Amino acid sequence: MTQTLTIKRHAALVDRMAETLGIDLEEATLQGFVLPDTLTDAVLRCTGCSNPDGCTQWLQSHSAGAEATPSMCRNGDLFAMLRDGKRV
């Protein structure tokens, strides 16, 4: 997979994970809870995941929502802080 496609795939996974957890990343950014650079870092962390297909399957099986990320998520702490209303 080319680098651009990899980045796009993982950006979509980060966005879907946030949505699944009830987090609106755009709104969080506008309100200053998350910096754009933090989101860039989250996508880059995600690209280091050894199981993006497992993540995709997890997201499909939790389409109705979830309270927390799967244990394999490299951005679990980030999403937990955002869910708790903390600035990251």
Contacts in CASP RR format, 6 or more apart in sequence:
PFRMAT RR
TARGET T0000
AUTHOR 0000-0000-0000
METHOD contacts of the structure
MODEL  1
MTQTLTIKRHAALVDRMAETLGIDLEEATLQGFVLPDTLTDAVLRCTGCS
NPDGCTQWLQSHSAGAEATPSMCRNGDLFAMLRDGKRV
1 9 0 8 1.000
6 47 0 8 1.000
7 43 0 8 1.000
7 47 0 8 1.000
9 52 0 8 1.000
10 43 0 8 1.000
10 44 0 8 1.000
10 46 0 8 1.000
10 47 0 8 1.000
10 49 0 8 1.000
10 52 0 8 1.000
11 43 0 8 1.000
11 46 0 8 1.000
13 46 0 8 1.000
13 52 0 8 1.000
13 55 0 8 1.000
13 56 0 8 1.000
13 59 0 8 1.000
14 25 0 8 1.000
14 39 0 8 1.000
14 42 0 8 1.000
14 43 0 8 1.000
14 46 0 8 1.000
14 75 0 8 1.000
15 25 0 8 1.000
16 59 0 8 1.000
17 55 0 8 1.000
17 59 0 8 1.000
17 69 0 8 1.000
17 73 0 8 1.000
17 75 0 8 1.000
17 79 0 8 1.000
18 24 0 8 1.000
18 25 0 8 1.000
18 79 0 8 1.000
18 82 0 8 1.000
20 59 0 8 1.000
20 62 0 8 1.000
20 63 0 8 1.000
20 65 0 8 1.000
20 66 0 8 1.000
21 65 0 8 1.000
21 66 0 8 1.000
21 67 0 8 1.000
21 68 0 8 1.000
21 69 0 8 1.000
21 79 0 8 1.000
21 82 0 8 1.000
21 83 0 8 1.000
22 65 0 8 1.000
22 83 0 8 1.000
23 79 0 8 1.000
23 82 0 8 1.000
23 83 0 8 1.000
25 34 0 8 1.000
25 39 0 8 1.000
28 34 0 8 1.000
28 82 0 8 1.000
29 35 0 8 1.000
29 36 0 8 1.000
29 39 0 8 1.000
32 87 0 8 1.000
33 82 0 8 1.000
33 85 0 8 1.000
33 86 0 8 1.000
33 87 0 8 1.000
33 88 0 8 1.000
34 82 0 8 1.000
34 87 0 8 1.000
34 88 0 8 1.000
35 88 0 8 1.000
38 78 0 8 1.000
38 88 0 8 1.000
42 75 0 8 1.000
42 78 0 8 1.000
45 74 0 8 1.000
45 75 0 8 1.000
46 52 0 8 1.000
46 74 0 8 1.000
46 75 0 8 1.000
48 74 0 8 1.000
49 55 0 8 1.000
49 72 0 8 1.000
49 73 0 8 1.000
49 74 0 8 1.000
51 72 0 8 1.000
54 72 0 8 1.000
55 70 0 8 1.000
55 72 0 8 1.000
55 73 0 8 1.000
58 70 0 8 1.000
68 76 0 8 1.000
68 79 0 8 1.000
68 80 0 8 1.000
69 75 0 8 1.000
69 76 0 8 1.000
69 79 0 8 1.000
69 80 0 8 1.000
73 79 0 8 1.000
78 88 0 8 1.000
81 88 0 8 1.000
82 88 0 8 1.000
END
